[in-house]
Amino acid sequence: MTPGNLTAVKRLVNKNASADKQYETTMFNYTDANYEPIDHYVTGITDSPGITPVQYIYDDLGRLTGLRDAKGRYVDVNHDDVNGQKAEAVTDRYGNTQSIFYNARALLRG
């Protein structure tokens, strides 16, 4: 267990079942070649049946660059600097892109 990281959440599903069947457990993963678990970057979540419904991908600067769902569909997040303003372009699994712009204080621009 890594100090400071949430690694598991148990949800009571049947208080009358045997001890090993009373709870469903959701696991939080912190595995990335670029980062140590102490960096607190969640890279995946695994549910009780062992399915990872979402996986998070980060770049070398620790910025989220994508998400992959259990079916392998991908959401892409690109980071850019446009005329001194930070911008993100998020492309969903259907190819639709939404641009998000931030001001110099990293607040969303209206």
C-alpha positions in Angstrom: 0.0 0.0 0.0 1.3 3.4 -0.9 0.8 6.1 1.7 -1.7 8.7 0.7 -3.3 6.8 -2.2 -6.8 5.4 -2.1 -6.2 1.8 -3.3 -9.6 0.2 -2.7 -13.2 0.9 -1.8 -15.5 -1.9 -0.5 -19.3 -1.7 -0.9 -21.5 -3.9 1.2 -23.8 -5.9 -1.1 -25.0 -8.7 1.2 -24.5 -8.6 4.9 -25.9 -12.2 5.3 -23.4 -13.7 2.9 -20.1 -15.4 3.8 -17.3 -12.9 4.6 -15.7 -13.2 1.2 -19.0 -12.5 -0.6 -20.3 -9.6 1.5 -18.5 -6.8 -0.3 -17.8 -5.7 -3.9 -14.3 -4.1 -4.1 -13.3 -1.4 -6.5 -9.5 -1.0 -6.9 -7.6 2.1 -7.8 -4.4 1.6 -9.8 -1.3 3.8 -9.8 0.9 2.1 -12.4 2.7 4.3 -15.0 6.3 3.9 -16.2 6.8 7.7 -15.8 5.6 8.1 -12.3 5.9 6.4 -8.9 2.8 5.6 -7.0 3.6 8.3 -4.6 2.9 10.8 -7.4 -0.8 10.0 -6.9 -1.7 9.7 -10.6 -4.6 7.2 -10.9 -4.0 5.2 -14.0 -7.0 2.9 -13.8 -10.0 1.7 -11.8 -10.9 -2.0 -11.6 -14.3 -3.1 -10.5 -15.3 -6.3 -8.6 -15.5 -8.5 -11.7 -12.0 -7.4 -12.7 -13.0 -5.1 -15.5 -11.1 -1.8 -15.8 -13.9 0.6 -17.0 -11.5 3.4 -17.4 -7.7 3.8 -17.8 -6.0 7.2 -17.5 -2.9 8.1 -19.6 -0.5 11.0 -18.7 2.4 12.7 -20.5 5.9 13.3 -19.2 4.6 16.5 -17.5 1.9 14.7 -15.6 -0.9 16.1 -17.7 -3.9 13.9 -18.6 -3.6 13.1 -22.3 -6.2 10.4 -22.7 -8.8 8.0 -21.3 -9.5 4.5 -22.5 -12.7 2.7 -21.6 -13.2 -1.1 -21.1 -14.0 -1.5 -24.8 -10.8 0.2 -25.9 -12.5 3.4 -27.0 -10.3 6.4 -26.5 -10.8 10.1 -25.5 -7.8 12.2 -26.5 -6.7 15.3 -24.6 -4.2 17.6 -26.3 -2.6 20.5 -24.5 -1.4 23.6 -26.3 -0.3 27.2 -25.7 -2.1 29.6 -28.1 -0.9 33.2 -28.0 0.2 32.8 -24.4 -3.1 31.2 -23.4 -3.4 27.6 -22.3 -5.7 25.5 -24.4 -7.0 21.9 -24.4 -8.6 20.1 -27.3 -10.7 17.1 -26.1 -11.7 14.6 -28.8 -14.3 12.1 -27.8 -14.6 8.5 -29.0 -16.8 9.7 -31.9 -14.3 12.2 -33.2 -16.0 15.3 -31.8 -13.6 17.9 -30.6 -14.2 20.5 -27.9 -11.7 23.3 -27.3 -11.2 24.7 -23.8 -9.2 27.9 -23.2 -7.7 29.1 -19.9 -6.5 32.6 -19.0 -3.1 33.4 -17.5 -4.3 32.4 -14.0 -5.4 28.9 -15.3 -9.1 29.8 -15.0 -11.6 28.9 -17.7 -12.2 31.7 -20.2 -15.8 32.5 -20.9 
